[in-house]
Amino acid sequence: MNEWQGLDDLLRSDPLDPGCDAALDLMDVYLELFLADAAPERRYPGVAAHLRGCPACEEDFRGLLAAVTGA
């Protein structure tokens, strides 16, 4: 990663993205909707935007999903 990569990432960020804290606060609700095939990205577009742009939170979501589903 060069010195411009961080700036490029910031400028490409989604304005709907609420950040890690807000996404994590809703992660359990988002997961329940996901498991129910209830389109969580429509109800919580900010969480969906955050999961697309934050590898750490996306990994947390996948880990919770695996823990719940046993996959």
C-alpha angles and dihedrals in degrees: 000000000000128000091267096052093079091050091047090051092050094049091049093051118124114251089218091061108112094191134248099297095053093043092050091049089060099035095104093050091045090050093051091051090046091052091048090052087237098143099253090184090067094049095041107025091162092058090047090050091049094049090051092053105035115066093190095055092041088054090050090051092049090048092052090047091052092047092052097042098035090233 
